[in-house]
Amino acid sequence: MASVLVDLDVESLGPEVHKADKPDFSATRKLYSHVKRRTFATFVTSKKVPPNCENTSPALWHCCGQSFKESSLIHKHVANIHASEIHHLTIETLDVMLHLDHSEEEFINKESTDVLSWIPDTSHVTEIDLIKGPGEVLLYYCYCQLNDPQMICQWQRELCLKLKLTGKVRVAAEGINGTVGGTKTATSLYIKAMLSHPTFKILQVKDFKKSEGGAECFSDLKVGVYKEIVPMGVDPDLISYRLAGIHLEPEEFHKEVKAFVENRSEQDTILLDCRNFYESKIGQFNQCLAPDIRKFSYFPDYVDKNLDLFRDKKVLMYCTGGIRCERGSAYLKSKNICKEVYQLKGGIHKYLEQFPDGFYRGKLFVFDERYAIAFNKDIISECRYCCCPWDQYQLCSTDFCCQLVLSCTTCRERGLTACCPVCQAKEQNHSDVPSDGLSQREECECTMSRPRIPKDTL
């Protein structure tokens, strides 16, 4: 729609179309120009060399294998080489904006709004319906501009409390990311509320990934405002989700992986797992590259230290629900070393809904008290003590540790319930328990001894 309005020749409209009936093309073109300037600036900013990078060159920008020391030069380069990409990104942004009608724009621009007006009517359901009955867990995210994240945060907190939902919701100026659990009656009302809110009109029912569970999958409800809706540790203004890779539907991604597996000898494609090592340990795609990183915020440094690994390669990225790939692919693209960068739309979750016996084997790690959900019966990991097949995580038994450990039933019965020998020794020494009886979890010594940014090879 946006591209039609931008490119349309107003004067070519027939005389039967009265001036009063013509769309406001001039306003649309002015909006296009404004959005294009903003998109151009964001694109240029993404090419800026991060100040913390070890870089011997005095260049301030890096793009297409070239270094630029002056802003005029990088601007000229982007204008000449990346014009079509800028236009494409501008049209995408404009399309979203044009879907907002006048009343929605007024709502978004208001400095304050009564959040209670966006709480769904629950008079037709009983309190029991919201507490007891079949349950499920929702996983979703939505990248969109939020003018008042604090207001959205307050609304989310009131909404979840009203529906008796537990879970985690991250709100930022760039959008929202959530996983909540409750009865199916409650989650249905939650989805309805999200879809009816003007700010999240781009959301669709299919964007909510569902799995068996409920409110018991989370210890409590946590809703907060953050700088990023997925913590990569890079300013969203520098590396925007708008610069993400090409999205592939699960069917398309399945075909790409099939071709990759069958032509492994070509070595021109990388199947990249964007998740943490403990996630990929219990489930992953066949023949993937799984970085040995503990947090997603380590991913940018991982890329920086392994640039040669991705040089001139076609990259197929995936993560749990798709959100980490949005920023991760944008960061990888900003290095201008890959031939192509693709990402699995909807993540592993959506892929397994269609291909439970496809190329992903093992469990899918989830960030709640279930730790993992199964779509197939494969077990690809093992008990850390006896090496028998095992993929059921539990927290290290030491009060001071926050690590997950794979210890089978037999080994646990033998008292082997810690993540490492150091913690096992602490477990046997009860003097380590805080005097107030409270459990203060922290990182284990074995975690800190892990290389923060390992060097990977294919």
C-alpha positions in Angstrom: 0.0 0.0 0.0 2.7 2.5 1.0 4.7 1.8 -2.2 1.6 2.5 -4.3 0.9 5.8 -2.7 4.5 6.9 -2.8 5.0 6.0 -6.5 1.6 7.0 -7.8 1.3 9.9 -10.2 -1.5 12.0 -8.9 -1.9 14.0 -12.1 -2.6 10.8 -14.0 -5.8 10.2 -12.1 -8.9 10.5 -14.4 -11.1 13.6 -14.3 -13.9 11.6 -12.8 -11.9 11.4 -9.5 -12.7 14.7 -7.8 -10.0 16.5 -5.8 -11.9 16.1 -2.6 -12.0 12.3 -3.1 -8.3 11.9 -3.8 -6.2 10.4 -1.1 -3.8 12.8 0.7 -0.8 11.8 -1.5 1.3 14.9 -0.5 0.9 14.1 3.2 1.9 10.4 2.5 5.0 11.5 0.5 6.0 13.9 3.2 5.7 11.1 5.7 7.7 8.9 3.4 10.5 11.5 3.2 10.5 11.8 7.0 10.6 8.0 7.6 13.3 7.6 4.9 15.5 10.2 6.5 15.1 8.4 9.9 15.8 5.0 8.3 18.8 6.4 6.5 20.2 7.8 9.7 19.6 4.5 11.6 21.3 2.5 8.8 24.4 4.7 8.9 24.5 4.5 12.6 24.5 0.7 12.5 27.7 0.9 10.4 29.5 2.8 13.1 32.5 0.9 14.7 31.6 0.2 18.3 33.9 2.0 20.7 34.7 -1.1 22.7 35.9 -3.0 19.6 39.6 -3.8 19.3 40.3 -1.9 16.1 43.6 -0.7 14.9 42.0 1.4 12.1 41.0 5.0 12.9 37.8 4.5 10.8 34.5 5.5 12.4 32.3 3.5 10.0 32.7 0.2 8.2 30.5 -1.0 5.4 30.9 -3.4 2.5 34.4 -4.2 3.4 35.4 -0.5 3.3 36.4 1.9 6.1 35.2 5.5 6.2 36.6 8.3 8.4 34.2 11.1 7.4 30.5 11.2 7.7 30.1 12.7 4.2 31.8 9.6 2.7 29.7 7.0 4.5 26.6 9.0 3.7 27.5 9.0 0.0 28.3 5.3 0.1 25.0 4.4 1.6 23.1 6.6 -0.7 24.7 5.1 -3.8 25.1 1.4 -2.8 22.2 0.8 -0.4 19.4 3.0 -1.9 17.1 0.0 -2.7 17.6 -1.4 0.8 16.8 2.0 2.4 13.7 2.3 0.2 12.6 -1.2 1.2 13.0 -0.6 4.9 11.2 2.8 4.6 8.2 1.2 2.8 8.0 -1.5 5.5 7.9 1.1 8.3 5.4 3.2 6.3 3.1 0.3 5.8 2.9 -0.3 9.5 2.2 3.4 10.1 -0.5 3.6 7.5 -2.4 0.8 9.2 -3.0 3.1 12.1 -6.3 5.1 11.7 -6.7 8.6 13.1 -8.2 7.5 16.4 -5.3 5.1 17.0 -2.7 7.8 16.3 -4.5 10.0 18.9 -4.3 7.2 21.4 -0.6 6.6 20.8 0.3 10.3 21.1 -1.6 10.8 24.4 0.8 11.3 27.3 -1.6 9.5 29.7 -4.4 7.0 29.2 -6.6 5.2 31.6 -5.1 1.7 31.5 -8.3 0.2 32.9 -10.1 1.0 29.7 -8.0 -1.7 28.0 -8.7 -4.4 30.6 -11.2 -6.9 29.1 -14.6 -7.5 30.6 -14.5 -10.7 32.7 -18.1 -10.5 34.0 -19.0 -13.6 31.9 -16.4 -15.7 33.5 -16.0 -16.8 37.2 -13.0 -16.5 39.4 -12.7 -20.3 39.2 -12.5 -20.2 35.4 -9.4 -18.0 35.8 -7.7 -20.2 38.3 -8.7 -23.8 37.6 -9.0 -25.8 34.4 -6.8 -26.6 31.4 -3.9 -24.3 31.2 -1.2 -23.1 28.8 1.8 -20.9 28.4 2.0 -18.1 25.8 5.3 -16.9 24.2 5.2 -13.8 22.0 6.9 -10.5 21.1 6.1 -7.5 19.0 8.5 -4.9 17.7 6.7 -1.5 17.4 7.3 2.1 18.6 6.0 2.7 22.2 5.7 6.4 23.1 4.9 5.6 26.7 6.5 2.3 27.8 5.6 3.0 31.4 1.9 3.2 30.6 2.1 -0.1 28.7 3.9 -1.6 31.6 1.2 -0.5 34.0 -1.5 -1.9 31.7 0.3 -5.2 31.4 0.6 -5.6 35.1 -3.1 -4.8 35.7 -4.1 -7.1 32.8 -2.1 -10.1 34.1 -3.2 -9.6 37.7 -6.8 -9.4 36.6 -6.5 -12.6 34.6 -4.5 -14.4 37.3 -1.5 -14.8 34.9 2.1 -15.3 36.0 5.2 -15.0 33.9 7.6 -12.3 32.6 6.9 -9.3 30.4 9.6 -6.9 29.1 8.5 -3.5 27.8 10.7 -1.0 26.0 10.4 1.9 23.5 11.1 -0.7 20.8 8.2 -3.0 21.7 7.1 -5.8 24.0 8.3 -9.4 24.8 6.4 -11.8 27.0 5.8 -15.3 28.2 2.8 -15.8 30.5 1.0 -18.8 31.9 -2.6 -19.4 33.2 -5.8 -21.1 32.3 -6.9 -21.3 28.7 -9.8 -19.0 29.6 -7.3 -16.4 30.9 -4.8 -16.7 28.1 -7.6 -16.4 25.5 -8.7 -13.2 27.1 -5.1 -12.0 27.2 -4.6 -12.6 23.5 -7.9 -10.8 22.8 -6.8 -7.8 24.9 -3.4 -7.7 23.1 -5.0 -7.8 19.6 -7.6 -5.1 20.5 -5.0 -2.6 21.7 -4.3 0.0 19.0 -0.5 -0.1 19.8 -0.3 -3.8 18.9 -2.5 -3.9 15.8 0.3 -5.6 13.8 0.0 -8.7 16.1 -1.9 -11.7 14.9 -3.2 -14.8 16.7 -0.5 -16.9 15.0 2.2 -14.7 16.7 1.3 -16.3 20.0 3.2 -19.6 20.5 1.3 -22.0 22.8 2.4 -24.9 24.9 1.0 -27.0 27.7 1.4 -25.5 31.1 -0.2 -22.8 33.2 0.4 -20.3 36.0 2.3 -22.9 38.0 5.1 -22.7 35.4 6.3 -19.4 36.9 7.0 -18.5 40.5 5.4 -15.1 40.1 4.7 -12.2 37.8 7.4 -9.8 36.6 6.6 -6.8 34.4 9.1 -4.1 33.8 10.5 -1.4 31.5 13.9 -2.0 29.9 16.2 -0.6 27.2 15.8 -3.7 25.1 13.0 -6.3 24.9 15.6 -8.9 24.4 18.9 -8.2 26.3 21.6 -8.3 23.6 23.5 -5.4 25.3 23.6 -3.2 22.2 21.7 0.1 22.0 18.6 -0.5 19.8 19.2 2.9 18.2 22.6 1.6 16.9 21.5 -1.9 15.8 17.7 -1.8 15.1 15.5 -4.8 14.5 14.5 -3.1 11.3 17.8 -4.2 9.8 17.2 -7.9 10.6 17.8 -10.7 8.1 15.3 -12.2 5.7 12.5 -14.0 7.5 11.8 -17.6 6.4 8.5 -19.4 7.2 9.0 -22.8 8.8 8.4 -24.6 5.5 11.0 -22.4 3.7 13.5 -22.9 6.5 12.9 -26.7 6.4 13.8 -26.7 2.7 16.9 -24.7 3.3 18.1 -27.0 6.1 17.3 -30.0 4.0 19.5 -28.7 1.2 22.2 -27.8 3.7 22.2 -31.2 5.3 22.3 -33.0 1.9 25.1 -30.8 0.5 27.2 -30.5 3.6 30.4 -30.7 1.5 29.9 -27.4 -0.1 30.8 -25.5 3.1 29.1 -22.3 1.9 26.3 -22.3 4.5 26.2 -22.0 8.3 23.2 -23.1 10.3 23.6 -20.9 13.4 22.0 -21.4 16.8 21.6 -18.0 18.5 20.8 -19.5 21.9 22.9 -20.2 25.0 25.0 -23.4 25.4 22.6 -25.0 27.9 19.7 -24.6 25.5 21.4 -26.1 22.5 22.8 -28.8 24.6 19.5 -30.6 25.0 18.1 -29.8 21.5 19.3 -28.4 18.2 19.2 -28.7 14.4 21.3 -31.3 12.7 24.8 -30.1 11.9 24.3 -26.6 13.4 26.9 -24.3 14.8 26.0 -23.8 18.5 28.1 -21.0 20.1 29.4 -21.8 23.6 28.0 -18.7 25.2 26.1 -18.4 28.4 24.0 -15.2 27.7 22.6 -13.7 24.6 24.5 -10.5 25.5 27.7 -12.4 24.7 26.5 -13.0 21.1 27.8 -9.6 19.7 31.3 -10.3 21.1 31.1 -13.9 19.8 30.4 -12.5 16.3 33.2 -10.0 16.5 35.8 -12.6 17.5 34.7 -15.1 14.8 34.2 -12.8 11.8 36.2 -15.1 9.5 33.9 -17.9 10.3 31.0 -16.0 8.7 32.8 -14.4 5.9 31.2 -14.9 2.5 28.8 -17.5 4.0 25.0 -17.9 3.7 23.8 -17.9 7.3 20.5 -19.6 8.5 19.8 -18.4 12.0 17.3 -19.7 14.6 16.3 -19.3 18.2 13.4 -20.3 20.5 10.7 -18.0 19.4 12.4 -15.7 16.8 13.1 -12.6 18.9 16.8 -13.1 19.4 17.3 -13.6 15.7 15.7 -10.2 15.0 18.5 -8.3 16.8 21.2 -11.0 16.3 20.8 -11.1 12.5 20.8 -7.3 12.4 24.1 -7.3 14.3 25.6 -9.9 12.0 24.4 -8.0 8.9 26.0 -4.8 10.2 29.4 -6.5 9.8 29.0 -6.7 6.1 30.8 -10.0 5.8 28.0 -12.5 5.1 26.7 -13.4 1.7 23.1 -13.7 3.0 21.5 -13.8 6.4 18.2 -15.6 7.0 16.2 -16.3 10.1 13.5 -18.7 11.1 10.2 -16.8 11.6 8.5 -17.8 14.8 11.6 -19.7 15.9 12.0 -23.4 16.8 8.6 -23.3 18.5 6.7 -22.6 15.2 9.0 -25.0 13.3 8.3 -27.9 15.6 4.5 -27.3 15.4 4.8 -28.2 11.7 7.8 -30.5 11.7 8.0 -32.4 15.0 10.0 -35.0 13.3 12.0 -32.6 11.2 15.7 -31.6 11.4 15.4 -30.3 15.0 16.1 -33.1 17.5 15.8 -33.2 21.3 14.0 -30.9 23.7 13.2 -27.2 23.3 14.5 -25.2 26.3 12.1 -22.7 27.8 12.7 -20.0 30.4 10.2 -21.2 33.1 10.1 -23.9 35.7 9.4 -26.6 33.1 12.9 -25.9 31.6 12.0 -27.9 28.5 9.1 -29.0 26.3 9.1 -32.0 24.0 7.9 -32.4 20.4 9.9 -35.6 19.7 11.3 -38.4 21.8 15.0 -37.9 20.9 17.5 -37.4 23.8 20.7 -35.8 22.5 22.3 -34.9 25.8 23.6 -37.0 28.7 24.0 -37.1 32.5 27.1 -35.2 33.6 28.0 -37.9 36.0 27.4 -41.3 34.4 26.9 -40.1 30.7 23.7 -42.0 30.2 21.1 -40.3 27.9 19.4 -37.6 30.0 17.9 -34.1 29.2 15.9 -33.1 32.3 17.4 -30.0 33.9 17.3 -29.2 37.6 18.9 -26.4 39.5 22.2 -27.2 41.2 21.4 -28.3 44.8 23.8 -25.8 46.3 22.0 -22.8 47.8 24.5 -20.4 46.4 24.4 -21.6 42.8 22.2 -20.6 39.9 23.4 -23.2 37.4 21.3 -25.9 35.7 22.6 -29.5 35.9 21.8 -32.7 34.0 21.9 -35.4 36.7 19.9 -38.6 36.1 17.6 -40.2 38.7 20.2 -42.8 39.7 22.9 -40.3 40.2 20.7 -38.0 42.1 19.8 -40.8 44.5 23.5 -41.2 45.0 23.7 -37.5 46.1 25.2 -36.3 42.9 23.0 -33.2 42.5 25.5 -30.3 42.0 26.8 -28.7 38.8 30.5 -29.3 39.5 32.9 -30.6 42.2 33.2 -27.2 43.9 29.4 -27.0 44.4 29.3 -30.7 45.4 31.7 -29.9 48.2 29.7 -26.9 49.2 26.6 -29.1 49.3 28.3 -31.3 51.9 29.4 -28.3 54.0 26.3 -26.9 55.6 28.3 -24.0 57.0 27.9 -22.3 53.6 24.1 -21.8 54.3 23.4 -18.1 55.1 22.8 -17.4 58.7 19.4 -15.9 58.0 18.3 -19.1 56.2 17.7 -17.3 52.9 19.0 -18.6 49.6 21.2 -16.1 47.8 21.9 -17.5 44.4 25.0 -16.4 42.5 27.2 -17.6 39.6 29.2 -20.7 40.3 33.0 -20.8 40.0 32.7 -23.3 37.2 30.6 -20.7 35.3 33.2 -18.0 35.7 36.0 -20.3 34.6 34.2 -20.8 31.2 35.8 -18.8 28.3 33.5 -15.8 27.8 33.9 -15.7 24.0 35.2 -19.0 22.7 36.8 -19.5 19.3 34.6 -21.8 17.2 35.5 -23.8 14.2 33.3 -25.7 11.8 
